[in-house]
Amino acid sequence: MQPLDKFKGAKLKRFDLGKESSGFEFDCGTLAAFNPTEVTGEQDALIGSKVLAVTFARDESLKIELSNNLTIKISLEPDCWEGPEAFCATFKDGTIVVE
């Protein structure tokens, strides 16, 4: 199991989509995004949606597929980096994943 797989089965409790960063709070931890982040689907349905799959592709994206046909996608393409980190996932068990 990869560390980011800890999101699987978690429910989204809160989110904040900003121009320079976005934040997502799940019942298992948090995800802060500093690269361009795209949410597809009805944003009104985000709260309470459940993580079905997590896909990490280096130099491409981190994609989180949620119930209700929703997707969170953080770009990892080299041209999209705006700082030293693209995202930081912090889990309640103390695990931290930084890309």
N, C-alpha and C positions, 0 to 999 in steps of 0.2 A: 504494500500500500504506500502510495506517495503521500507526503504531508498534506498537500492541497485536497486530497481525497477526504479529509476530515470534514469538508463542507457537505459531502454527500448526505442527504437525508435531513439536513438542517433547514430550519425555517427562517425566512428573512423577517426581522422585527422592525427595522428602520433603515432609511436610506436618505442620502443627500447628494444630489447630482449638481456639481458646480462646474464652473468654466475651467478652473485650474486644478481642481481635485474633486474626487467623489468619495463618499464613505458608505459602507454597507455594514449593518449590524445583524448578525445571525445569532441564533441561540447557542451556537458553539464558539463564537468569536467574532472578530471584525475583519473587514477588508478595506484598506485605504488605497485608492487608485490615484496616481499622479500623472499618468499618461492619458491620452484621449480615451474616454470610456463611452460606450454606446449601449443603450438599453433598447431592445426591440420588444414590441408588444405593448399592451396597455399598462402604463406606469401605475394606474390606480389599482391594478391587481397584484402589484409587487409585494405589498405587505402580506405576510402569511403564506406566500408561495414557498414551495419546498424545492431544494436543490436535487435535481435528478442526475446530473453528470457534470464533471469538471474536466476540461481539456486544456493542457498546457503545451504550447508549441513554441519553443525558443525562437526568437526573432520574428514571430508571427502574432500570437495573441494568447491571452488567458480567457477562456470562454466558460461561463457557468450557465448551464441550462436549467431552467426552473419549470415548475408546473405552471399551468395556465398559458402555455406557449410563450414564455418569457425567456429572454437571454440577456446576460450581462457579458460584455466583451471589452477587455482592456487590450489596447494595441501594444505590441511589443516590437513593432517594426523599428529598425534602427533610426529612421528619420523622425519618429514620433517622440523620442526621448526628450523630456524637457528638464530633467534633473538627474541625480544619481540613481533614483529608484523609479521603477514603473509602478510597483505596488508593494504593499506590506500586508501580509495576513498574520493576525495574532489570534491564537486559539486559547481557550480557557484552560487547557492543560499545560500551558506555558510554551508550546511550540510557536515559533515565529518563522515565517517564510518571506524572504525579501528577494525581489528580482529587480 
